[in-house]
Amino acid sequence: MKILTTDDLKRSLLTKLEDHKIENKIIILSKQPSKEVIHYKNVIIKRCHELEIEYVDHEFVDESVEDIINYVNSFEANDGFIVLSPFGSDESNIKTMKSSITIRDLDSFTYKNLGLSLEGDINYLPATAKAVAMFIDDKFEDISGKSIVIANRTNVIGKPLAMYLVTMGATVTVLNSNSKNTKEVIKNSDIFISAIGKANYYDSTYFKDGMILIDVGTSLVDGKVLGDIDYNSLEKLNVEVLTNKKGIGAITTLCLLEGLI
């Protein structure tokens, strides 16, 4: 097993952010945040402090969708927002927000940006999907003909990332909880991307020699952040693994803040 990192991409993104004087701010929106959402929010805020980027951290309780939209749209058009998911439980509110928020969308939340991301433009991908795409672009000169499996079908990661990779010529399979023969499907791929948020879920029985594994999952267990893949079980396999440490999480927030430039 060979451990991969995103250290070079991280340095490049940090240099770009440090070389720009960012005067617009990021609006961080949450509602009934889980412990994982709070952890991610704190990472964003920490980066804002380090890079001297102004931010607004706003947690909604029981405001109407109209109040939420009016609040977000009260900021300058050049300010950027992110809606931390899950954002409450009312899907109809989410749909209304997607069509009505007009300030800068940093995480491909609105229908407009989602549509642009489905055209295969990396600049419009949600931050996590963009981070994965940047890593793959950096790792491979060409992914045409590569078989890629993604264990995630959300609008934040799986769907837009799949469309981007398809645009780049890859053959992509998106798994969900109802998928059959997942071990066989994963083993037959060249690249496996996991973002299910279940600690140590995938062990060595899912993989074969020669694969590249990208672990995007994060689960807080006893105060520790764990990925979806059980790395200890992979020691005898000839695989390359981007773990949840020094991996996608290390550049996701930087990809998000890059959208303010």
C-alpha positions as a printed NumPy array, in Angstrom:
array([[  0.   ,   0.   ,   0.   ],
       [  1.295,   3.419,  -0.998],
       [ -0.091,   6.512,   0.734],
       [ -0.802,   9.517,  -1.487],
       [ -1.231,  13.148,  -0.369],
       [ -2.533,  16.439,  -1.738],
       [  0.428,  18.402,  -0.313],
       [  1.469,  19.93 ,  -3.659],
       [ -2.083,  20.999,  -4.507],
       [ -2.471,  22.447,  -1.026],
       [  0.666,  24.577,  -1.418],
       [ -0.487,  25.811,  -4.822],
       [ -3.928,  26.797,  -3.557],
       [ -2.521,  28.497,  -0.458],
       [ -0.108,  30.53 ,  -2.595],
       [ -2.939,  31.633,  -4.875],
       [ -5.116,  32.686,  -1.917],
       [ -2.262,  34.44 ,  -0.128],
       [ -1.351,  36.377,  -3.284],
       [ -4.858,  37.856,  -3.561],
       [ -6.322,  40.445,  -1.253],
       [ -9.809,  39.052,  -0.727],
       [-12.176,  41.787,   0.401],
       [-15.497,  39.999,  -0.108],
       [-16.664,  37.6  ,   2.573],
       [-18.063,  34.107,   2.951],
       [-21.51 ,  33.533,   4.459],
       [-21.641,  30.141,   6.231],
       [-25.233,  28.895,   6.613],
       [-26.363,  25.952,   8.734],
       [-29.532,  24.578,  10.293],
       [-29.649,  21.848,  12.95 ],
       [-25.985,  21.025,  12.201],
       [-24.63 ,  17.554,  12.938],
       [-21.271,  17.085,  14.652],
       [-19.679,  16.455,  11.234],
       [-21.185,  19.699,   9.893],
       [-19.912,  21.625,  12.922],
       [-16.447,  20.125,  12.412],
       [-16.401,  21.211,   8.743],
       [-17.683,  24.677,   9.651],
       [-14.899,  25.093,  12.192],
       [-12.328,  24.112,   9.568],
       [-13.679,  26.811,   7.231],
       [-13.584,  29.412,  10.003],
       [-10.019,  28.443,  10.936],
       [ -8.897,  28.952,   7.329],
       [-10.684,  32.312,   7.206],
       [ -8.708,  33.46 ,  10.255],
       [ -5.428,  32.231,   8.743],
       [ -6.044,  33.947,   5.393],
       [ -7.681,  37.053,   6.905],
       [-10.947,  36.45 ,   5.074],
       [-14.082,  37.951,   6.598],
       [-16.867,  35.492,   7.35 ],
       [-20.399,  35.366,   8.759],
       [-21.418,  32.22 ,  10.639],
       [-25.225,  32.052,  10.763],
       [-27.236,  29.151,  12.151],
       [-30.971,  29.175,  11.405],
       [-33.549,  27.696,  13.791],
       [-37.15 ,  27.914,  12.576],
       [-37.122,  30.868,  10.177],
       [-39.326,  30.703,   7.084],
       [-37.708,  29.997,   3.739],
       [-38.581,  33.559,   2.682],
       [-36.69 ,  34.944,   5.699],
       [-33.686,  32.742,   4.906],
       [-33.578,  33.855,   1.265],
       [-33.989,  37.544,   2.178],
       [-31.19 ,  37.229,   4.734],
       [-28.747,  35.661,   2.273],
       [-29.607,  38.043,  -0.555],
       [-29.092,  41.042,   1.753],
       [-25.328,  40.624,   1.335],
       [-23.303,  42.053,  -1.544],
       [-23.595,  40.1  ,  -4.803],
       [-19.842,  39.441,  -4.743],
       [-19.973,  37.881,  -1.275],
       [-20.065,  34.097,  -1.395],
       [-22.249,  31.645,   0.484],
       [-22.197,  27.979,   1.41 ],
       [-25.158,  25.983,   2.721],
       [-23.855,  23.239,   4.989],
       [-25.733,  20.   ,   4.357],
       [-27.942,  18.583,   5.773],
       [-29.842,  21.876,   6.145],
       [-32.948,  20.982,   8.126],
       [-35.462,  18.449,   6.837],
       [-37.813,  20.336,   4.5  ],
       [-36.765,  19.548,   0.906],
       [-39.265,  22.039,  -0.539],
       [-37.435,  24.851,   1.277],
       [-34.138,  23.69 ,  -0.199],
       [-35.605,  23.735,  -3.722],
       [-36.921,  27.266,  -3.219],
       [-33.536,  28.42 ,  -1.946],
       [-31.761,  26.835,  -4.913],
       [-33.812,  28.899,  -7.338],
       [-33.928,  32.171,  -5.367],
       [-30.511,  32.943,  -3.845],
       [-28.643,  35.438,  -6.012],
       [-25.284,  36.147,  -4.335],
       [-22.116,  34.279,  -5.309],
       [-22.525,  30.516,  -5.009],
       [-19.302,  28.926,  -3.698],
       [-20.475,  25.307,  -3.478],
       [-22.694,  24.766,  -6.532],
       [-25.872,  24.968,  -4.45 ],
       [-28.105,  26.922,  -6.837],
       [-29.689,  25.385,  -9.898],
       [-27.718,  27.774, -12.103],
       [-24.342,  26.615, -10.796],
       [-25.416,  22.975, -10.697],
       [-26.292,  23.248, -14.367],
       [-22.92 ,  24.776, -15.209],
       [-21.136,  22.068, -13.216],
       [-22.914,  19.374, -15.233],
       [-21.312,  20.85 , -18.366],
       [-17.992,  19.603, -16.985],
       [-16.574,  22.982, -15.91 ],
       [-14.334,  22.304, -12.9  ],
       [-14.735,  25.901, -11.688],
       [-18.436,  25.331, -11.005],
       [-18.108,  22.032,  -9.153],
       [-19.009,  21.935,  -5.469],
       [-15.886,  22.327,  -3.325],
       [-15.456,  18.66 ,  -2.398],
       [-16.091,  17.419,  -5.932],
       [-13.721,  20.092,  -7.252],
       [-11.013,  18.941,  -4.833],
       [-11.352,  15.338,  -6.047],
       [-11.335,  16.452,  -9.701],
       [ -8.199,  18.545,  -9.122],
       [ -6.438,  15.582,  -7.531],
       [ -7.363,  13.255, -10.403],
       [ -6.331,  15.852, -13.006],
       [ -3.008,  16.249, -11.202],
       [ -2.461,  12.49 , -10.899],
       [ -3.337,  11.543, -14.493],
       [ -2.519,  13.203, -17.793],
       [ -5.534,  11.463, -19.308],
       [ -8.361,   9.438, -17.726],
       [ -9.975,   8.42 , -21.017],
       [-11.078,   4.814, -20.725],
       [-10.49 ,   4.631, -16.982],
       [-13.168,   2.828, -14.992],
       [-14.147,   4.92 , -11.972],
       [-16.61 ,   3.968,  -9.226],
       [-18.058,   6.621,  -6.904],
       [-19.823,   5.605,  -3.696],
       [-21.956,   8.747,  -3.336],
       [-24.882,  10.08 ,  -5.374],
       [-25.443,  13.5  ,  -3.773],
       [-25.538,  16.84 ,  -5.576],
       [-22.529,  17.871,  -3.489],
       [-20.15 ,  15.096,  -4.56 ],
       [-21.297,  12.093,  -6.595],
       [-23.505,  13.53 ,  -9.344],
       [-21.44 ,  16.577, -10.38 ],
       [-18.148,  14.693, -10.013],
       [-19.468,  11.855, -12.175],
       [-20.507,  14.261, -14.929],
       [-17.106,  15.961, -14.859],
       [-15.26 ,  12.629, -15.108],
       [-17.57 ,  11.455, -17.918],
       [-16.783,  14.683, -19.769],
       [-13.082,  13.843, -19.368],
       [-13.654,  10.467, -21.045],
       [-13.889,   8.117, -18.063],
       [-16.453,   5.353, -17.625],
       [-18.209,   6.122, -14.354],
       [-20.433,   4.053, -12.074],
       [-22.254,   5.741,  -9.178],
       [-23.212,   3.461,  -6.295],
       [-26.046,   3.949,  -3.837],
       [-27.52 ,   1.978,  -0.928],
       [-29.592,  -0.149,  -3.335],
       [-26.702,  -1.122,  -5.61 ],
       [-26.091,  -4.84 ,  -6.111],
       [-22.78 ,  -6.747,  -6.236],
       [-20.853,  -3.743,  -4.968],
       [-17.68 ,  -5.719,  -4.204],
       [-17.499,  -6.989,  -7.771],
       [-18.246,  -3.559,  -9.223],
       [-15.595,  -1.857,  -7.093],
       [-12.959,  -4.541,  -7.743],
       [-13.386,  -4.129, -11.493],
       [-12.589,  -0.405, -11.366],
       [ -9.317,   1.469, -11.793],
       [-10.227,   4.241,  -9.349],
       [-12.58 ,   4.04 ,  -6.382],
       [-13.911,   7.18 ,  -4.71 ],
       [-15.742,   6.767,  -1.417],
       [-17.814,   9.42 ,   0.342],
       [-20.418,   7.527,   2.382],
       [-19.441,   8.708,   5.861],
       [-19.221,   5.231,   7.433],
       [-16.026,   4.689,   9.381],
       [-13.757,   1.876,   8.092],
       [-16.603,   0.447,   5.994],
       [-14.532,  -0.792,   3.042],
       [-11.83 ,  -3.364,   3.815],
       [ -9.363,  -5.226,   1.606],
       [-12.045,  -7.599,   0.282],
       [-13.391,  -4.773,  -1.905],
       [-10.111,  -4.098,  -3.704],
       [ -7.439,  -5.649,  -5.917],
       [ -3.826,  -4.808,  -6.75 ],
       [ -3.284,  -1.817,  -9.016],
       [ -6.247,   0.269,  -7.896],
       [ -6.235,   3.888,  -6.738],
       [ -8.475,   4.577,  -3.746],
       [ -9.688,   8.074,  -2.852],
       [-11.259,   8.309,   0.603],
       [-13.459,  11.39 ,   0.947],
       [-15.472,  10.077,   3.9  ],
       [-15.343,  11.666,   7.342],
       [-16.865,  10.249,  10.501],
       [-16.275,  11.531,  14.022],
       [-15.731,   8.534,  16.305],
       [-14.587,   9.078,  19.905],
       [-13.147,  12.444,  18.96 ],
       [-11.221,  11.099,  15.955],
       [-11.923,  11.767,  12.281],
       [-12.035,   8.448,  10.418],
       [-12.406,   7.698,   6.724],
       [-14.594,   5.178,   4.909],
       [-11.711,   2.798,   4.154],
       [-10.052,   0.458,   6.643],
       [ -6.422,   1.273,   5.853],
       [ -4.993,  -1.317,   8.247],
       [ -6.489,  -4.109,   6.115],
       [ -4.719,  -2.879,   2.968],
       [ -1.102,  -3.422,   4.029],
       [ -0.577,  -6.464,   1.772],
       [ -2.285,  -4.958,  -1.274],
       [ -0.445,  -3.127,  -4.053],
       [ -2.783,  -0.125,  -4.081],
       [ -2.359,   3.646,  -3.921],
       [ -4.525,   5.315,  -1.292],
       [ -5.438,   8.947,  -0.732],
       [ -6.512,   8.744,   2.896],
       [ -8.681,  11.181,   4.833],
       [ -5.465,  12.637,   6.323],
       [ -3.541,  14.988,   3.997],
       [ -6.141,  14.101,   1.397],
       [ -9.262,  15.679,  -0.069],
       [-10.235,  17.293,   3.237],
       [ -6.943,  19.206,   3.281],
       [ -7.842,  21.085,   0.081],
       [-11.661,  21.169,   0.077],
       [-11.861,  24.345,   2.166],
       [ -9.175,  25.986,   0.044],
       [-11.161,  25.106,  -3.11 ],
       [-14.207,  26.685,  -1.473],
       [-12.402,  29.921,  -0.57 ],
       [-10.773,  30.058,  -4.008],
       [-14.262,  30.814,  -5.311],
       [-14.1  ,  34.224,  -3.596],
       [-11.331,  35.357,  -5.957]])
